[in-house]
Amino acid sequence: MKYWLFKTEPDVFSIEDLKREKISFWEGVRNYQARNYLRDEVKLGDQILFYHSNANPPGVVGIATVVKEASPDPYQFDPKHKYFDPKLKGPEPRWYGVHISLKEQFAEILPLEILKKAKGLDSMVVTQKGSRLSIQPVTEKEFSIVLKLAKIGV
């Protein structure tokens, strides 16, 4: 099993949206490194720190689980959709997504500023200056520290 951090803007798709939908397809990723993680490395059962970016404050708001591995993002082919990719030439997909479900919503947001100050998270991708990637690997140790900070499983 691997661990990940998925970033989303809460006004686009929030943890409340995931809770309401039960299972959601994580679409719209249009960065090659993030796409490669989704397509090649994110697997069934992997655990996800669900992160609200562009929020006040930004931070981790819960945990999700991968319930279906990568499949092509259908919106890349739809010219009426905001995630349409006009550069595609033919039917071969370029972009992928995974299906996730909510495991647990935190009682409170765990702010980025707390993550940056926490012992053991100094190498965590999200705590690094300039970290903008929407899909990020997380170590098992980092995942465990985040859960302790959120008082999950303590």
C-alpha positions as CSV (number, residue, x, y, z in Angstrom):
1,M,0.0,0.0,0.0
2,K,1.1,3.5,-0.8
3,Y,0.1,6.9,0.6
4,W,-0.7,10.1,-1.2
5,L,-1.8,13.6,-0.8
6,F,-4.5,14.8,-3.3
7,K,-5.0,18.6,-3.5
8,T,-8.3,20.1,-4.4
9,E,-9.8,23.6,-4.2
10,P,-12.9,23.3,-1.9
11,D,-15.0,25.6,-4.1
12,V,-14.4,23.1,-7.0
13,F,-14.6,19.8,-5.2
14,S,-14.6,19.6,-1.4
15,I,-14.5,16.8,1.1
16,E,-18.2,17.4,1.6
17,D,-18.7,16.8,-2.1
18,L,-16.9,13.5,-1.7
19,K,-18.9,12.6,1.3
20,R,-22.1,13.3,-0.6
21,E,-21.0,11.4,-3.7
22,K,-19.7,8.3,-1.8
23,I,-17.4,7.4,-4.7
24,S,-15.9,10.0,-7.0
25,F,-13.7,9.9,-10.1
26,W,-10.7,12.1,-9.6
27,E,-10.7,13.9,-13.0
28,G,-9.2,17.0,-14.4
29,V,-5.5,16.4,-13.6
30,R,-3.5,18.0,-16.4
31,N,0.0,17.8,-15.2
32,Y,2.2,15.0,-16.6
33,Q,3.9,14.1,-13.3
34,A,0.6,13.9,-11.4
35,R,-0.9,12.0,-14.4
36,N,1.9,9.5,-14.2
37,Y,1.3,8.9,-10.5
38,L,-2.4,8.4,-11.1
39,R,-1.9,6.1,-14.1
40,D,1.1,4.1,-13.0
41,E,1.5,4.2,-9.2
42,V,-1.8,4.9,-7.4
43,K,-3.3,1.5,-6.7
44,L,-6.5,0.0,-5.2
45,G,-6.5,0.4,-1.4
46,D,-3.9,3.2,-1.3
47,Q,-4.7,5.9,1.3
48,I,-5.0,9.5,0.5
49,L,-4.7,12.7,2.6
50,F,-7.5,14.9,1.2
51,Y,-6.1,18.4,1.1
52,H,-8.0,21.7,0.5
53,S,-5.7,24.1,-1.3
54,N,-6.6,27.7,-2.1
55,A,-8.5,27.7,1.2
56,N,-8.1,29.8,4.3
57,P,-6.3,28.1,5.8
58,P,-5.1,25.4,3.4
59,G,-4.7,22.0,4.9
60,V,-5.6,18.3,5.3
61,V,-9.3,17.8,5.9
62,G,-9.6,14.0,5.9
63,I,-8.7,10.6,4.5
64,A,-9.9,8.9,1.3
65,T,-9.2,5.5,-0.2
66,V,-8.6,4.4,-3.8
67,V,-11.5,2.2,-4.7
68,K,-10.7,1.8,-8.5
69,E,-7.4,2.1,-10.2
70,A,-6.6,4.4,-13.2
71,S,-8.9,4.7,-16.2
72,P,-8.9,7.4,-18.9
73,D,-10.4,10.7,-18.0
74,P,-13.5,10.9,-20.3
75,Y,-13.6,14.7,-20.2
76,Q,-10.4,15.0,-22.2
77,F,-12.5,14.0,-25.3
78,D,-15.5,16.3,-24.6
79,P,-15.2,19.6,-26.4
80,K,-18.0,21.0,-24.2
81,H,-16.2,20.2,-20.9
82,K,-13.8,22.4,-19.1
83,Y,-11.3,19.5,-19.0
84,F,-11.3,19.0,-22.8
85,D,-7.8,18.6,-24.3
86,P,-7.8,20.2,-27.8
87,K,-4.3,18.9,-28.4
88,L,-5.3,15.2,-28.5
89,K,-4.9,13.6,-31.9
90,G,-7.1,10.6,-32.1
91,P,-8.7,8.3,-29.6
92,E,-5.6,7.5,-27.5
93,P,-6.0,8.9,-24.0
94,R,-3.5,11.2,-22.4
95,W,-5.1,11.9,-19.1
96,Y,-6.2,9.5,-16.3
97,G,-8.0,9.5,-13.0
98,V,-8.8,7.1,-10.2
99,H,-12.0,6.5,-8.2
100,I,-11.9,7.4,-4.5
101,S,-14.2,7.2,-1.5
102,L,-14.2,9.0,1.8
103,K,-12.7,7.1,4.7
104,E,-12.8,9.8,7.4
105,Q,-13.4,13.5,7.6
106,F,-11.4,15.3,10.2
107,A,-13.2,17.3,12.9
108,E,-11.1,20.3,12.0
109,I,-8.8,21.2,9.2
110,L,-5.1,20.4,9.8
111,P,-3.5,23.6,8.5
112,L,-0.4,23.6,6.3
113,E,1.3,25.9,8.9
114,I,1.0,23.1,11.5
115,L,2.4,20.5,9.0
116,K,5.3,22.8,8.3
117,K,6.2,23.0,12.0
118,A,5.6,19.3,12.8
119,K,8.6,17.2,13.6
120,G,9.1,14.5,11.0
121,L,7.3,16.3,8.2
122,D,10.1,18.6,7.0
123,S,10.6,16.4,3.9
124,M,6.9,16.0,3.1
125,V,6.3,17.4,-0.4
126,V,3.4,19.7,0.6
127,T,5.6,21.4,3.2
128,Q,8.2,22.4,0.6
129,K,8.3,25.9,-0.8
130,G,6.9,26.0,-4.3
131,S,5.1,22.7,-3.9
132,R,2.2,22.9,-6.3
133,L,1.7,19.3,-7.6
134,S,-1.9,18.1,-7.1
135,I,-1.0,14.5,-6.5
136,Q,2.0,13.9,-4.2
137,P,3.5,10.8,-2.7
138,V,3.5,10.6,1.1
139,T,5.6,8.2,3.2
140,E,4.0,5.9,5.7
141,K,5.7,7.7,8.5
142,E,4.4,11.1,7.2
143,F,0.9,9.7,6.9
144,S,1.1,8.4,10.5
145,I,2.3,11.7,11.8
146,V,-0.5,13.6,10.0
147,L,-3.1,11.2,11.6
148,K,-1.6,11.8,15.0
149,L,-1.7,15.5,14.5
150,A,-5.4,15.2,13.5
151,K,-6.0,12.9,16.5
152,I,-7.1,10.1,14.2
153,G,-6.3,6.6,15.5
154,V,-4.7,7.9,18.7
